[in-house]
Amino acid sequence: SGFDISIGEVVQMITDAMGQDIEVIADQERFRPEGSEVDRLLASTEKARRLLEWKPKYGGLDGFGSGLKTTIEWFSTADNLNLYKPDIYNL
């Protein structure tokens, strides 16, 4: 992706795009213990770009925001919900 973003930032982007104001309640028992994992995960698309001449349709933070808006629009269309099958694993 070339950038990192926190879950809190993603939640804020979604609520902004949907025009909602929510309160996030964090359960301390669900937090990872100190030192249990890396602090940040950041993927690099450089190898795919170089070997496959690939580039993301939605790149960077602005692209991520555009992708979120497109996803929200899709789920906001009633007919699309008939296509969505949350009970099976989809790729």
Backbone as CSV, one residue per row, in Angstrom:
resi,resn,N_x,N_y,N_z,CA_x,CA_y,CA_z,C_x,C_y,C_z
1,SER,0.821,-1.196,0.000,0.000,0.000,0.000,0.863,1.257,0.000
2,GLY,2.042,1.163,0.569,2.936,2.299,0.603,2.642,3.310,1.703
3,PHE,1.635,3.065,2.500,1.332,3.950,3.622,0.698,3.124,4.719
4,ASP,0.759,3.630,5.930,0.099,2.920,7.022,-1.018,3.794,7.572
5,ILE,-2.005,3.136,8.146,-3.172,3.836,8.671,-3.704,3.032,9.852
6,SER,-4.144,3.722,10.866,-4.660,3.028,12.047,-6.131,2.666,11.856
7,ILE,-6.593,1.718,12.646,-8.010,1.341,12.622,-8.864,2.558,12.973
8,GLY,-8.413,3.342,13.934,-9.143,4.551,14.312,-9.287,5.524,13.158
9,GLU,-8.216,5.674,12.370,-8.274,6.558,11.204,-9.238,6.019,10.149
10,VAL,-9.246,4.699,9.959,-10.179,4.091,9.004,-11.613,4.318,9.463
11,VAL,-11.876,4.100,10.739,-13.221,4.327,11.286,-13.634,5.774,11.057
12,GLN,-12.725,6.711,11.305,-13.044,8.131,11.112,-13.348,8.434,9.645
13,MET,-12.582,7.858,8.728,-12.832,8.069,7.297,-14.199,7.520,6.891
14,ILE,-14.554,6.345,7.420,-15.846,5.739,7.091,-16.985,6.587,7.643
15,THR,-16.874,6.996,8.895,-17.958,7.789,9.487,-18.086,9.143,8.796
16,ASP,-16.973,9.746,8.403,-17.030,11.007,7.659,-17.729,10.806,6.318
17,ALA,-17.347,9.746,5.594,-17.937,9.475,4.281,-19.427,9.179,4.376
18,MET,-19.843,8.597,5.496,-21.256,8.247,5.672,-22.046,9.347,6.384
19,GLY,-21.357,10.419,6.778,-22.027,11.509,7.467,-22.558,11.112,8.831
20,GLN,-21.829,10.245,9.499,-22.248,9.750,10.811,-21.292,10.244,11.890
21,ASP,-21.787,10.303,13.091,-20.970,10.645,14.251,-21.146,9.512,15.251
22,ILE,-20.088,8.766,15.498,-20.193,7.611,16.388,-19.170,7.718,17.510
23,GLU,-19.388,6.948,18.526,-18.426,6.831,19.617,-17.840,5.426,19.558
24,VAL,-16.532,5.350,19.444,-15.851,4.058,19.431,-15.507,3.695,20.863
25,ILE,-15.899,2.504,21.260,-15.596,2.013,22.602,-14.572,0.892,22.462
26,ALA,-13.410,1.088,23.042,-12.337,0.102,22.954,-12.338,-0.775,24.194
27,ASP,-12.279,-2.075,23.982,-12.219,-3.043,25.072,-10.749,-3.385,25.312
28,GLN,-10.208,-2.964,26.427,-8.791,-3.171,26.727,-8.383,-4.642,26.681
29,GLU,-9.307,-5.547,26.954,-8.984,-6.976,26.915,-8.710,-7.456,25.492
30,ARG,-9.165,-6.702,24.483,-8.965,-7.087,23.088,-7.673,-6.512,22.509
31,PHE,-6.987,-5.662,23.275,-5.739,-5.077,22.800,-4.643,-6.138,22.834
32,ARG,-3.719,-6.042,21.905,-2.583,-6.956,21.907,-1.666,-6.614,23.077
33,PRO,-1.121,-7.647,23.721,-0.182,-7.384,24.821,1.069,-6.666,24.310
34,GLU,1.651,-5.817,25.150,2.895,-5.125,24.810,3.941,-6.126,24.353
35,GLY,4.607,-5.818,23.264,5.688,-6.649,22.770,5.253,-7.940,22.101
36,SER,3.949,-8.139,21.902,3.487,-9.398,21.321,3.625,-9.438,19.804
37,GLU,3.559,-8.285,19.175,3.654,-8.227,17.717,4.314,-6.924,17.312
38,VAL,4.469,-6.763,16.023,5.017,-5.512,15.516,4.016,-4.389,15.757
39,ASP,4.528,-3.177,15.849,3.650,-2.032,16.084,2.866,-1.638,14.833
40,ARG,3.496,-1.764,13.689,2.863,-1.339,12.441,3.100,-2.377,11.352
41,LEU,2.101,-2.547,10.506,2.231,-3.400,9.331,2.123,-2.499,8.107
42,LEU,3.090,-2.588,7.220,3.126,-1.731,6.045,3.569,-2.563,4.855
43,ALA,2.682,-2.734,3.900,2.992,-3.541,2.722,3.676,-2.684,1.659
44,SER,4.505,-3.325,0.871,5.128,-2.660,-0.267,4.610,-3.305,-1.549
45,THR,4.218,-2.471,-2.489,3.753,-2.974,-3.788,4.860,-2.896,-4.835
46,GLU,6.063,-2.545,-4.410,7.165,-2.325,-5.337,7.453,-3.541,-6.222
47,LYS,7.460,-4.742,-5.655,7.776,-5.938,-6.435,6.717,-6.189,-7.512
48,ALA,5.449,-6.038,-7.166,4.374,-6.213,-8.150,4.463,-5.145,-9.233
49,ARG,4.798,-3.942,-8.846,4.951,-2.865,-9.832,6.088,-3.184,-10.799
50,ARG,7.199,-3.649,-10.249,8.392,-3.906,-11.045,8.229,-5.131,-11.938
51,LEU,7.782,-6.254,-11.371,7.715,-7.500,-12.129,6.476,-7.610,-13.016
52,LEU,5.378,-7.078,-12.563,4.115,-7.236,-13.288,3.664,-5.961,-13.991
53,GLU,4.447,-4.902,-13.792,4.059,-3.583,-14.308,2.651,-3.221,-13.846
54,TRP,2.382,-3.572,-12.598,1.073,-3.350,-11.991,1.070,-2.031,-11.254
55,LYS,-0.072,-1.381,-11.236,-0.237,-0.235,-10.353,-1.645,-0.284,-9.792
56,PRO,-1.795,0.131,-8.554,-3.103,0.028,-7.913,-4.115,0.987,-8.533
57,LYS,-5.357,0.541,-8.576,-6.434,1.412,-9.043,-6.640,2.537,-8.040
58,TYR,-6.532,2.202,-6.772,-6.677,3.170,-5.690,-5.365,3.214,-4.926
59,GLY,-4.548,4.237,-5.141,-3.246,4.307,-4.503,-3.152,5.383,-3.439
60,GLY,-2.355,5.119,-2.430,-2.114,6.089,-1.375,-3.342,6.350,-0.521
61,LEU,-3.222,7.311,0.353,-4.308,7.636,1.274,-5.534,8.159,0.528
62,ASP,-5.324,8.997,-0.488,-6.455,9.504,-1.270,-7.166,8.368,-1.995
63,GLY,-6.396,7.458,-2.556,-6.986,6.305,-3.236,-7.739,5.404,-2.275
64,PHE,-7.186,5.234,-1.087,-7.862,4.433,-0.067,-9.212,5.057,0.269
65,GLY,-9.228,6.380,0.434,-10.479,7.089,0.707,-11.475,6.927,-0.427
66,SER,-11.003,6.990,-1.671,-11.884,6.790,-2.827,-12.443,5.378,-2.848
67,GLY,-11.597,4.402,-2.533,-12.055,3.012,-2.471,-13.104,2.802,-1.389
68,LEU,-12.910,3.438,-0.241,-13.909,3.351,0.832,-15.239,3.932,0.372
69,LYS,-15.201,5.087,-0.277,-16.432,5.727,-0.755,-17.136,4.851,-1.784
70,THR,-16.371,4.242,-2.685,-16.954,3.341,-3.683,-17.614,2.148,-3.001
71,THR,-16.953,1.600,-1.987,-17.508,0.464,-1.241,-18.781,0.863,-0.503
72,ILE,-18.780,2.021,0.126,-19.969,2.510,0.837,-21.129,2.696,-0.137
73,GLU,-20.847,3.278,-1.297,-21.893,3.466,-2.313,-22.465,2.121,-2.746
74,TRP,-21.601,1.124,-2.936,-22.057,-0.198,-3.365,-22.999,-0.793,-2.324
75,PHE,-22.582,-0.750,-1.058,-23.410,-1.323,0.008,-24.669,-0.505,0.271
76,SER,-24.690,0.747,-0.163,-25.866,1.600,0.025,-26.933,1.375,-1.040
77,THR,-26.621,0.574,-2.052,-27.577,0.251,-3.110,-28.264,-1.057,-2.742
78,ALA,-29.564,-0.993,-2.532,-30.322,-2.156,-2.034,-30.138,-3.397,-2.900
79,ASP,-30.145,-3.248,-4.221,-30.003,-4.410,-5.106,-28.663,-5.120,-4.917
80,ASN,-27.636,-4.389,-4.549,-26.321,-5.004,-4.342,-26.297,-5.909,-3.122
81,LEU,-27.132,-5.622,-2.149,-27.142,-6.443,-0.935,-27.579,-7.872,-1.229
82,ASN,-28.357,-8.072,-2.300,-28.731,-9.429,-2.707,-27.529,-10.206,-3.229
83,LEU,-26.516,-9.495,-3.710,-25.306,-10.129,-4.246,-24.296,-10.456,-3.151
84,TYR,-24.409,-9.781,-2.032,-23.457,-9.935,-0.936,-23.837,-11.139,-0.092
85,LYS,-22.884,-12.027,0.118,-23.128,-13.253,0.876,-22.156,-13.293,2.062
86,PRO,-22.550,-12.693,3.177,-21.635,-12.599,4.315,-21.356,-13.926,5.003
87,ASP,-22.159,-14.941,4.708,-21.981,-16.223,5.389,-20.991,-17.146,4.686
88,ILE,-20.427,-16.713,3.546,-19.410,-17.522,2.868,-18.145,-16.690,2.686
89,TYR,-17.029,-17.382,2.538,-15.743,-16.719,2.347,-15.626,-16.295,0.895
90,ASN,-15.460,-15.013,0.663,-15.358,-14.468,-0.686,-14.001,-13.833,-0.898
91,LEU,-13.492,-13.949,-2.107,-12.272,-13.238,-2.490,-12.609,-12.274,-3.584
